[in-house]
Amino acid sequence: MGMQTASARLEPMELANASAVERYVAWVADSALPYWAQKRPNMILPFAEQLDRAGHSAWPGYLRLRVIARQVSVYAQAADAGLTWALPVAENGWQAMVRYFWSTVSGWHARVGSNGQAVDTEFTLYDQAFALYACAHWARVSGAQEPVDMACRTLDLIDRRLRLNEQPGWRTASDNQDHDQNSHMHFLEALLALRDVAPEWRIRGRIEEILDLLATRMVDPNSGAVLEWFGMRWQPAQDGGVVEPGHQYEWAWLLARAERAGFACDVPVRSMLAFADDHGWCLESGLIYDSCRPEGTVLRPHHRLWPHCEALRAATVFDDSEAGMDRAERIAGLILEHFVGRPFAEGWVSDLDENGVPMVDTVPASSLYHLFEAALALVGCGWATFPEAAR
């Protein structure tokens, strides 16, 4: 079902009677998006890195590329989905991103300070992937050529700085010889978005390479789960490796999207989801664990927000749509109960310990990306609509 445009704002009485999925989408559109669009540390940088528990700026001394790029992509997609007020927010973010983060010599800076000066020039696949993601979505909603050109230059820099001899894939960072799945996953996400705006010959081969790496190198043959870290020659860690249940759900969503785009995905998606379902959830709290071993032993019994957003998004691509809807309703309820609307109404708790106690005193802006992408997926499959945001 195609993307639905904005409808009327849900009134308080309607919200009280709405499903958890509808209330989740309404909170994202009416509360989180407008609020965070107005939060900036100064008149130079357009977005906050994080806020304190009262919703005030908690400036850590930098704004990360991954944060500004995520915010640009979020507000560009929001505008494209019918929330037209978000377009100038995305545009202001894009202009600042190009002005302060881009170098024609070294590519996108990792962090800038309060005056827009580069304070960290580390070149990582993860950060560059999100820069590409912002390029793709700003190009789509604006129709501008500049983000397409910058995406192509970024792809060249990624190849030049992160390729390692004859090894497939790309290194985690220019000063690191190892590989990781997470960076490749977000690289795939950006490439799929770029297909709509960039020349296909720049994109297709990279997508096929990542899908082949996933099938042949990243999936643990015994558990069927995607491992996190790999050595220079893609060898798994000697301790057996780490599995993050949230990434199993994130991959499931992206692979479904790749298949819809016509790519062959020879990956055991069912095994990935089965692993996450069997070993990733705490029976006592009903929340998703942060990480575990391939045999299922829990490594970090904490509960972060983003895996729940990815499990919610993955529910929209289940073969059994009725089961997917039931699953989405349950997970949306968990997010509303445990994570969002606190410590202030438009905020969230990003990390809970095993007892459900918040582990950090700040609210990271980076989580808005996961929250919004899940809401966008729910709207895209027709299970909810975006209420009309304040104009």
ABEGO torsion letter per residue (X at the ends): XBBBBBBBBBBAAAAAABBAAAAAAAAAAAAAAAAAAABBABAABABBABBBAAGBBBBAGBBBAAAAAAAAAAAAAAAAAGBAAAAAAAAAAAAAAAAAABBAAAEBBABBBAAGBBABABBBAAAAAAAAAAAAAAAAAAGBAAAAAAAAAAAAAAAAAABBEABBEBBABAABABBBAAAAAAAAAAAAAAAAABBAAAAAAAAAAAAAAAAAAABBAAAGBBBABBBAAGBBBAAGEBBBAAAAAAAAAAAAAAAAAGBBBBBBAAAAAAAAAAAABBAAAGBBBABBBAAGBBABABBBAAAAAAAAAAAAABABAAAAAAAAAAAAAAAAAAABGOABAABBBABBBAAGBBABABBBAAAAAAAAAAAAAAAAAGABBBBBBBX
